[in-house]
């Protein structure tokens, strides 16, 4: 798929419905059933940024692979040069994964990011 320009990318995302299905094929290509075309992780990123509800389904297994697709988007963002997640943080996530505090850590991280996002959004909209 040829790279989309910023304007084309925004138009493509806006044209998509609020909730739609993206199919992931074995060759890792993503096909948007609503838009009837192949998309890339940049489009998935825009969907997330614009709070569009979507689900990614694996073609062969019919399983929901939205979570894994979002991890790939995060990995791509982290590789762009200005990582948000430092090595030590990622190591702590791995160490915490099987600990008794796992659910508590998950809730804390989720609440912290929601609070921060809300705080940043409010700050950006004030004069």
MMTF fields as JSON, N, C-alpha, C and O atoms, coordinates in Angstrom:
{
  "mmtfVersion": "1.0.0",
  "mmtfProducer": "UNKNOWN",
  "numBonds": 507,
  "numAtoms": 508,
  "numGroups": 127,
  "numChains": 1,
  "numModels": 1,
  "chainsPerModel": [1],
  "groupsPerChain": [127],
  "chainIdList": ["A"],
  "bondAtomList": [4, 2, 8, 6, 12, 10, 16, 14, 20, 18, 24, 22, 28, 26, 32, 30, 36, 34, 40, 38, 44, 42, 48, 46, 52, 50, 56, 54, 60, 58, 64, 62, 68, 66, 72, 70, 76, 74, 80, 78, 84, 82, 88, 86, 92, 90, 96, 94, 100, 98, 104, 102, 108, 106, 112, 110, 116, 114, 120, 118, 124, 122, 128, 126, 132, 130, 136, 134, 140, 138, 144, 142, 148, 146, 152, 150, 156, 154, 160, 158, 164, 162, 168, 166, 172, 170, 176, 174, 180, 178, 184, 182, 188, 186, 192, 190, 196, 194, 200, 198, 204, 202, 208, 206, 212, 210, 216, 214, 220, 218, 224, 222, 228, 226, 232, 230, 236, 234, 240, 238, 244, 242, 248, 246, 252, 250, 256, 254, 260, 258, 264, 262, 268, 266, 272, 270, 276, 274, 280, 278, 284, 282, 288, 286, 292, 290, 296, 294, 300, 298, 304, 302, 308, 306, 312, 310, 316, 314, 320, 318, 324, 322, 328, 326, 332, 330, 336, 334, 340, 338, 344, 342, 348, 346, 352, 350, 356, 354, 360, 358, 364, 362, 368, 366, 372, 370, 376, 374, 380, 378, 384, 382, 388, 386, 392, 390, 396, 394, 400, 398, 404, 402, 408, 406, 412, 410, 416, 414, 420, 418, 424, 422, 428, 426, 432, 430, 436, 434, 440, 438, 444, 442, 448, 446, 452, 450, 456, 454, 460, 458, 464, 462, 468, 466, 472, 470, 476, 474, 480, 478, 484, 482, 488, 486, 492, 490, 496, 494, 500, 498, 504, 502],
  "bondOrderList": [1, 1, 1, 1, 1, 1, 1, 1, 1, 1, 1, 1, 1, 1, 1, 1, 1, 1, 1, 1, 1, 1, 1, 1, 1, 1, 1, 1, 1, 1, 1, 1, 1, 1, 1, 1, 1, 1, 1, 1, 1, 1, 1, 1, 1, 1, 1, 1, 1, 1, 1, 1, 1, 1, 1, 1, 1, 1, 1, 1, 1, 1, 1, 1, 1, 1, 1, 1, 1, 1, 1, 1, 1, 1, 1, 1, 1, 1, 1, 1, 1, 1, 1, 1, 1, 1, 1, 1, 1, 1, 1, 1, 1, 1, 1, 1, 1, 1, 1, 1, 1, 1, 1, 1, 1, 1, 1, 1, 1, 1, 1, 1, 1, 1, 1, 1, 1, 1, 1, 1, 1, 1, 1, 1, 1, 1],
  "groupList": [{"groupName": "UNK", "atomNameList": ["N", "CA", "C", "O"], "elementList": ["N", "C", "C", "O"], "formalChargeList": [0, 0, 0, 0], "bondAtomList": [1, 0, 2, 1, 3, 2], "bondOrderList": [1, 1, 2], "singleLetterCode": "X", "chemCompType": "L-PEPTIDE LINKING"}],
  "groupTypeList": [0, 0, 0, 0, 0, 0, 0, 0, 0, 0, 0, 0, 0, 0, 0, 0, 0, 0, 0, 0, 0, 0, 0, 0, 0, 0, 0, 0, 0, 0, 0, 0, 0, 0, 0, 0, 0, 0, 0, 0, 0, 0, 0, 0, 0, 0, 0, 0, 0, 0, 0, 0, 0, 0, 0, 0, 0, 0, 0, 0, 0, 0, 0, 0, 0, 0, 0, 0, 0, 0, 0, 0, 0, 0, 0, 0, 0, 0, 0, 0, 0, 0, 0, 0, 0, 0, 0, 0, 0, 0, 0, 0, 0, 0, 0, 0, 0, 0, 0, 0, 0, 0, 0, 0, 0, 0, 0, 0, 0, 0, 0, 0, 0, 0, 0, 0, 0, 0, 0, 0, 0, 0, 0, 0, 0, 0, 0],
  "groupIdList": [1, 2, 3, 4, 5, 6, 7, 8, 9, 10, 11, 12, 13, 14, 15, 16, 17, 18, 19, 20, 21, 22, 23, 24, 25, 26, 27, 28, 29, 30, 31, 32, 33, 34, 35, 36, 37, 38, 39, 40, 41, 42, 43, 44, 45, 46, 47, 48, 49, 50, 51, 52, 53, 54, 55, 56, 57, 58, 59, 60, 61, 62, 63, 64, 65, 66, 67, 68, 69, 70, 71, 72, 73, 74, 75, 76, 77, 78, 79, 80, 81, 82, 83, 84, 85, 86, 87, 88, 89, 90, 91, 92, 93, 94, 95, 96, 97, 98, 99, 100, 101, 102, 103, 104, 105, 106, 107, 108, 109, 110, 111, 112, 113, 114, 115, 116, 117, 118, 119, 120, 121, 122, 123, 124, 125, 126, 127],
  "secStructList": [7, 7, 7, 7, 7, 2, 2, 2, 2, 2, 2, 2, 2, 2, 2, 1, 7, 1, 3, 3, 3, 3, 3, 3, 7, 6, 6, 1, 7, 3, 3, 3, 6, 6, 6, 6, 3, 3, 3, 7, 2, 2, 2, 2, 2, 2, 2, 2, 2, 6, 6, 7, 3, 3, 3, 3, 3, 3, 6, 6, 6, 7, 7, 5, 7, 2, 2, 2, 2, 2, 2, 2, 2, 2, 2, 2, 2, 2, 6, 6, 1, 7, 7, 1, 1, 7, 2, 2, 2, 2, 2, 2, 2, 2, 2, 2, 6, 6, 1, 6, 6, 2, 2, 2, 2, 2, 2, 2, 2, 2, 2, 2, 2, 2, 2, 2, 2, 2, 2, 2, 2, 2, 2, 2, 2, 7, 7],
  "xCoordList": [0.843, 0.0, 0.881, 1.811, 0.607, 1.369, 1.06, -0.045, 2.039, 1.859, 0.826, 0.827, -0.05, -1.076, -0.572, 0.132, -0.925, -0.61, -1.499, -2.498, -1.14, -1.884, -3.347, -4.222, -3.635, -5.009, -5.781, -6.916, -5.174, -5.829, -6.119, -7.183, -5.162, -5.305, -6.474, -7.295, -6.569, -7.678, -9.008, -9.989, -9.065, -10.307, -10.743, -11.931, -9.792, -10.108, -10.663, -11.617, -10.066, -10.529, -11.908, -12.768, -12.136, -13.43, -14.525, -15.663, -14.195, -15.18, -15.627, -16.666, -14.878, -15.211, -16.319, -16.436, -17.105, -18.183, -17.622, -16.441, -18.479, -18.05, -17.641, -16.787, -18.213, -17.859, -17.761, -18.719, -16.62, -16.467, -15.42, -14.705, -15.347, -14.464, -13.297, -13.458, -12.126, -10.907, -10.463, -10.418, -10.136, -9.722, -8.214, -7.656, -7.558, -6.113, -5.887, -6.334, -5.19, -4.886, -3.552, -2.784, -3.285, -2.067, -0.794, 0.246, -0.868, 0.306, 0.433, 1.212, -0.323, -0.335, -0.967, -0.893, -1.579, -2.272, -3.606, -4.255, -3.997, -5.253, -6.235, -5.907, -7.437, -8.458, -9.657, -10.24, -10.018, -11.16, -12.414, -12.561, -13.308, -14.521, -15.464, -16.191, -15.453, -16.348, -15.865, -16.651, -14.565, -13.982, -13.616, -13.269, -13.695, -13.38, -11.983, -11.798, -11.009, -9.633, -8.64, -8.973, -7.428, -6.362, -5.921, -5.87, -5.606, -5.125, -3.82, -3.449, -3.128, -1.882, -2.004, -3.049, -0.924, -0.956, -1.109, -1.576, -0.727, -0.936, -2.425, -2.852, -3.215, -4.667, -5.244, -6.125, -4.752, -5.2, -4.894, -5.721, -3.726, -3.358, -4.357, -4.797, -4.712, -5.67, -7.038, -7.715, -7.438, -8.708, -8.702, -9.67, -7.604, -7.482, -7.482, -8.185, -6.701, -6.617, -7.968, -8.248, -8.808, -10.123, -11.228, -12.414, -10.83, -11.767, -12.811, -13.961, -12.412, -13.303, -13.315, -12.265, -14.506, -14.657, -14.439, -15.117, -13.502, -13.248, -12.804, -12.383, -12.905, -12.453, -11.62, -11.986, -10.498, -9.654, -9.846, -9.63, -10.252, -10.517, -9.509, -9.272, -8.919, -8.008, -8.84, -9.789, -8.477, -9.241, -9.31, -10.38, -8.182, -8.13, -8.832, -9.625, -8.544, -9.08, -10.399, -11.105, -10.732, -11.924, -11.841, -12.857, -10.642, -10.441, -10.264, -9.806, -10.631, -10.425, -8.939, -8.422, -8.263, -6.837, -6.591, -5.513, -7.61, -7.491, -6.349, -5.54, -6.276, -5.252, -3.853, -3.002, -3.614, -2.296, -1.989, -0.841, -3.009, -2.816, -2.432, -1.553, -3.084, -2.738, -1.311, -0.61, -0.879, 0.516, 1.49, 2.55, 1.149, 2.011, 2.085, 3.143, 0.973, 0.966, 1.866, 2.639, 1.767, 2.625, 4.091, 4.925, 4.412, 5.801, 6.307, 7.451, 5.466, 5.867, 6.124, 7.094, 5.255, 5.446, 6.734, 7.477, 6.991, 8.188, 9.469, 10.511, 9.386, 10.554, 10.795, 11.794, 9.894, 10.041, 11.119, 11.443, 11.678, 12.792, 12.619, 13.614, 11.39, 11.152, 10.289, 9.088, 10.902, 10.108, 9.442, 10.04, 8.221, 7.477, 7.772, 7.829, 7.957, 8.167, 9.643, 10.2, 10.273, 11.699, 11.899, 10.961, 13.099, 13.441, 13.095, 12.575, 13.385, 13.122, 11.622, 11.207, 10.811, 9.364, 8.855, 8.061, 9.317, 8.894, 9.309, 8.554, 10.516, 10.982, 10.08, 9.762, 9.671, 8.778, 7.415, 6.816, 6.933, 5.655, 5.777, 4.879, 6.879, 7.088, 7.162, 6.558, 7.894, 8.016, 6.68, 6.411, 5.856, 4.582, 3.503, 2.487, 3.701, 2.671, 2.081, 0.865, 2.902, 2.402, 2.354, 2.186, 2.5, 2.488, 1.059, 0.132, 0.879, -0.456, -1.023, -2.238, -0.166, -0.607, -0.979, -1.243, -1.003, -1.233, -2.504, -2.458, -3.623, -4.898, -4.851, -5.366, -4.238, -4.138, -3.268, -3.616, -2.157, -1.271, -2.001, -1.899, -2.727, -3.48, -4.503, -4.599, -5.261, -6.254, -5.583, -6.082, -4.445, -3.733, -3.222, -3.395, -2.602, -2.081, -3.221, -3.107, -4.311, -5.462, -6.016, -6.247, -6.226, -6.769, -5.81, -6.248, -4.515, -3.523, -3.52, -3.481, -3.56, -3.561, -4.856, -4.836, -5.979, -7.253, -7.246, -7.702, -6.726, -6.638, -5.71, -6.053, -4.545, -3.583, -4.15, -4.001, -4.794, -5.389, -6.455, -6.51, -7.29, -8.315, -7.714, -8.204, -6.656, -5.977, -5.32, -5.404, -4.672, -4.023, -5.052, -4.838, -6.176, -7.227, -7.801, -8.033, -8.028, -8.565, -7.569, -7.965, -6.283, -5.253, -5.137, -4.912, -5.289, -5.177, -6.362, -6.226, -7.524, -8.696, -8.859, -9.702, -8.063, -8.182, -7.346, -6.303, -7.84, -7.163, -5.798, -5.128],
  "yCoordList": [-1.182, 0.0, 1.234, 1.333, 2.149, 3.39, 4.22, 4.166, 4.978, 5.82, 6.898, 7.509, 7.113, 8.134, 9.456, 9.488, 10.548, 11.869, 12.172, 11.488, 13.195, 13.546, 13.83, 13.366, 14.584, 14.924, 13.676, 13.476, 12.834, 11.604, 10.702, 10.089, 10.627, 9.79, 10.273, 9.463, 11.566, 12.111, 11.879, 11.53, 12.065, 11.85, 10.397, 10.105, 9.497, 8.074, 7.708, 6.937, 8.262, 7.974, 8.573, 7.921, 9.793, 10.454, 9.688, 9.628, 9.106, 8.376, 7.078, 6.53, 6.587, 5.33, 5.541, 6.621, 4.54, 4.643, 4.601, 4.314, 4.889, 4.893, 3.505, 3.382, 2.481, 1.124, 0.263, 0.139, -0.314, -1.161, -2.233, -2.214, -3.156, -4.31, -4.171, -3.798, -4.483, -4.559, -6.012, -6.611, -6.582, -7.981, -8.032, -7.357, -8.846, -9.049, -10.398, -11.438, -10.353, -11.572, -12.156, -11.495, -13.397, -14.095, -13.376, -13.538, -12.588, -11.83, -10.499, -9.631, -10.343, -9.174, -7.935, -6.852, -8.065, -6.92, -6.727, -7.682, -5.469, -5.105, -4.608, -3.741, -5.163, -4.786, -4.217, -4.882, -2.989, -2.339, -2.695, -2.295, -3.444, -3.888, -2.733, -2.776, -1.707, -0.576, 0.245, 0.616, 0.524, 1.365, 0.56, 1.129, -0.765, -1.66, -1.406, -1.243, -1.375, -1.183, -1.572, -1.675, -1.781, -2.102, -0.839, 0.241, -0.982, 0.134, -0.27, -1.443, 0.701, 0.417, 0.867, 1.358, 0.692, 1.046, 2.548, 2.962, 3.367, 4.814, 5.134, 6.026, 4.413, 4.617, 4.127, 4.772, 2.991, 2.485, 3.512, 3.754, 4.107, 5.142, 6.305, 6.787, 6.753, 7.849, 7.455, 8.273, 6.213, 5.754, 5.893, 6.363, 5.478, 5.571, 7.03, 7.395, 7.858, 9.275, 9.962, 10.892, 9.52, 10.129, 9.37, 9.612, 8.457, 7.685, 6.924, 6.802, 6.415, 5.605, 4.188, 3.621, 3.625, 2.267, 1.283, 1.365, 0.361, -0.637, -1.932, -1.956, -3.005, -4.316, -4.912, -4.814, -5.53, -6.209, -7.712, -8.234, -8.391, -9.828, -10.561, -10.173, -11.62, -12.461, -13.296, -13.971, -13.241, -13.914, -15.426, -16.02, -16.049, -17.504, -18.023, -18.962, -17.421, -17.935, -17.286, -17.808, -16.16, -15.363, -14.793, -14.385, -14.764, -14.207, -12.7, -12.161, -12.032, -10.594, -10.355, -10.799, -9.66, -9.371, -7.864, -7.374, -7.144, -5.692, -5.347, -4.47, -6.024, -5.765, -5.912, -5.043, -7.003, -7.239, -6.183, -5.765, -5.754, -4.72, -3.4, -2.693, -3.068, -1.838, -1.899, -0.888, -3.079, -3.223, -2.97, -2.38, -3.404, -3.155, -1.659, -1.151, -0.959, 0.49, 1.159, 2.057, 0.723, 1.281, 1.015, 1.911, -0.203, -0.536, 0.345, 0.8, 0.584, 1.439, 2.864, 3.502, 3.35, 4.697, 4.78, 5.756, 3.761, 3.742, 3.707, 4.2, 3.123, 3.033, 4.296, 4.387, 5.277, 6.503, 7.431, 8.427, 7.136, 7.944, 8.625, 8.947, 8.858, 9.484, 8.562, 8.789, 7.515, 6.539, 7.137, 7.929, 6.743, 7.126, 6.143, 6.524, 4.886, 3.82, 3.457, 2.902, 3.771, 3.458, 1.961, 1.248, 1.514, 0.102, -0.406, -1.511, 0.401, -0.002, -0.188, -1.124, 0.723, 0.605, -0.686, -1.408, -0.974, -2.201, -3.441, -4.409, -3.405, -4.532, -4.709, -5.837, -3.606, -3.689, -4.254, -5.014, -3.888, -4.442, -5.964, -6.695, -6.433, -7.876, -8.541, -9.593, -7.941, -8.52, -8.52, -9.425, -7.527, -7.4, -8.281, -8.548, -8.725, -9.449, -10.623, -10.811, -11.411, -12.59, -12.389, -13.354, -11.151, -10.903, -10.787, -10.557, -10.947, -10.792, -9.374, -9.186, -8.389, -6.999, -6.651, -5.487, -7.629, -7.387, -6.58, -5.583, -6.995, -6.303, -4.879, -3.946, -4.727, -3.402, -2.474, -1.309, -2.971, -2.176, -1.779, -0.639, -2.715, -2.438, -1.318, -0.387, -1.417, -0.374, 0.971, 2.008, 0.951, 2.192, 2.864, 4.07, 2.099, 2.662, 3.211, 4.295, 2.463, 2.915, 4.222, 5.174, 4.271, 5.481, 6.657, 7.782, 6.415, 7.484, 8.089, 9.31, 7.241, 7.745, 8.472, 9.482, 7.967, 8.67, 10.036, 11.019, 10.1, 11.374, 12.337, 13.501, 11.852, 12.692, 13.187, 14.362, 12.307, 12.703, 13.774, 14.749, 13.602, 14.595, 15.914, 16.971, 15.871, 17.077, 17.812, 19.038, 17.084, 17.685, 18.264, 19.333, 17.554, 18.042, 19.354, 20.292, 19.411, 20.643, 21.783, 22.914, 21.509, 22.535, 23.064, 24.257, 22.193, 22.603, 23.458, 24.294, 23.261, 24.022, 25.333, 26.152, 25.551, 26.828, 27.904, 27.627, 29.16, 30.277, 30.599, 31.502],
  "zCoordList": [0.0, 0.0, 0.0, 0.8, -0.863, -0.913, 0.329, 0.869, 0.763, 1.947, 1.648, 0.579, 2.613, 2.453, 2.994, 4.003, 2.332, 2.848, 4.041, 4.265, 4.809, 6.019, 5.718, 6.448, 4.657, 4.305, 3.887, 4.32, 3.048, 2.623, 3.808, 3.891, 4.726, 5.909, 6.75, 7.18, 6.995, 7.771, 7.078, 7.735, 5.754, 5.016, 5.105, 5.236, 5.034, 5.103, 6.471, 6.573, 7.527, 8.877, 9.106, 9.697, 8.655, 8.834, 8.089, 8.556, 6.945, 6.146, 6.809, 6.443, 7.756, 8.414, 9.441, 10.02, 9.66, 10.632, 12.045, 12.246, 13.026, 14.42, 14.884, 15.762, 14.33, 14.731, 13.481, 12.718, 13.289, 12.124, 12.367, 13.368, 11.439, 11.568, 10.598, 9.436, 11.119, 10.324, 10.371, 11.446, 9.223, 9.156, 8.974, 8.109, 9.806, 9.696, 9.016, 9.497, 7.897, 7.164, 7.625, 8.324, 7.227, 7.616, 7.205, 7.844, 6.151, 5.703, 6.459, 6.063, 7.533, 8.429, 7.799, 8.381, 6.639, 6.035, 6.722, 7.147, 6.821, 7.467, 6.413, 5.603, 6.433, 5.464, 6.211, 7.067, 5.883, 6.512, 5.717, 4.563, 6.341, 5.639, 5.324, 4.332, 6.161, 5.913, 4.726, 3.855, 4.7, 3.655, 2.408, 1.373, 2.515, 1.402, 0.845, -0.361, 1.745, 1.301, 2.38, 3.56, 1.943, 2.88, 3.604, 3.015, 4.873, 5.678, 6.334, 6.328, 6.898, 7.602, 9.054, 9.48, 9.8, 11.223, 11.449, 12.511, 10.479, 10.614, 10.648, 11.381, 9.86, 9.872, 11.2, 11.77, 11.693, 12.995, 14.08, 14.96, 14.021, 14.993, 14.947, 15.991, 13.736, 13.59, 14.151, 14.775, 13.931, 14.487, 16.011, 16.608, 16.619, 18.08, 18.521, 19.463, 17.848, 18.213, 18.108, 18.865, 17.182, 16.994, 17.739, 17.517, 18.617, 19.456, 18.644, 19.065, 17.488, 16.66, 17.223, 17.521, 17.365, 17.872, 16.721, 15.697, 16.886, 15.857, 16.503, 17.66, 15.744, 16.187, 15.068, 13.896, 15.425, 14.448, 14.657, 15.751, 13.593, 13.648, 12.773, 11.629, 13.314, 12.54, 11.56, 11.958, 10.296, 9.254, 9.47, 9.342, 9.797, 9.91, 11.163, 11.087, 12.309, 13.574, 13.984, 14.847, 13.378, 13.716, 15.14, 15.703, 15.716, 17.055, 16.983, 15.975, 18.062, 18.195, 18.483, 19.509, 17.582, 17.747, 17.836, 17.5, 18.294, 18.434, 19.369, 19.066, 20.499, 21.508, 20.907, 21.096, 20.188, 19.575, 18.516, 18.369, 17.781, 16.76, 17.421, 16.93, 18.524, 19.247, 19.788, 19.8, 20.234, 20.677, 19.533, 19.745, 18.336, 17.165, 16.86, 16.488, 17.016, 16.8, 17.838, 17.504, 19.095, 20.149, 19.829, 19.963, 19.409, 19.065, 17.924, 17.95, 16.934, 15.814, 16.298, 15.89, 17.164, 17.718, 18.531, 18.432, 19.324, 20.157, 19.325, 19.757, 18.136, 17.256, 16.443, 15.729, 16.539, 15.759, 16.3, 15.654, 17.458, 17.929, 19.267, 19.916, 19.708, 21.005, 21.847, 21.991, 22.406, 23.146, 24.391, 25.119, 24.606, 25.8, 26.924, 28.094, 26.566, 27.537, 27.611, 26.664, 28.737, 28.877, 29.129, 29.484, 28.944, 29.107, 30.506, 30.658, 31.522, 32.905, 33.153, 33.837, 32.584, 32.75, 32.117, 32.719, 30.896, 30.221, 31.009, 31.096, 31.583, 32.404, 33.63, 34.005, 34.251, 35.411, 35.022, 35.782, 33.856, 33.373, 33.255, 33.671, 32.694, 32.543, 33.909, 34.118, 34.841, 36.188, 36.931, 37.721, 36.688, 37.386, 36.77, 37.412, 35.563, 34.82, 35.583, 35.565, 36.249, 36.971, 38.478, 39.224, 38.935, 40.379, 40.896, 40.119, 42.211, 42.8, 42.612, 42.674, 42.386, 42.243, 40.804, 40.502, 39.925, 38.506, 38.235, 37.515, 38.797, 38.552, 39.107, 38.492, 40.255, 40.865, 40.017, 39.824, 39.518, 38.67, 37.383, 36.931, 36.809, 35.59, 35.817, 35.018, 36.906, 37.218, 37.464, 37.028, 38.169, 38.477, 37.198, 37.022, 36.317, 35.069, 34.21, 33.637, 34.125, 33.344, 33.913, 33.168, 35.217, 35.856, 35.706, 35.465, 35.843, 35.723, 34.326, 34.175, 33.308, 31.934, 31.598, 30.894, 32.095, 31.865, 32.53, 31.945, 33.753, 34.463, 33.723, 33.519, 33.326, 32.62, 31.298, 30.96, 30.552, 29.274, 29.484, 28.735, 30.484, 30.789, 31.205, 30.809, 32.002, 32.466, 31.296, 31.213, 30.401, 29.238, 28.274, 27.703, 28.091, 27.208, 27.739, 26.976, 29.049, 29.655, 29.518, 29.232, 29.717, 29.626, 28.195, 27.995, 27.209, 25.803, 25.372, 24.478, 25.996, 25.579, 26.34, 25.974, 27.398, 28.119, 27.439, 26.846, 27.542, 26.824, 27.371, 26.87]
}
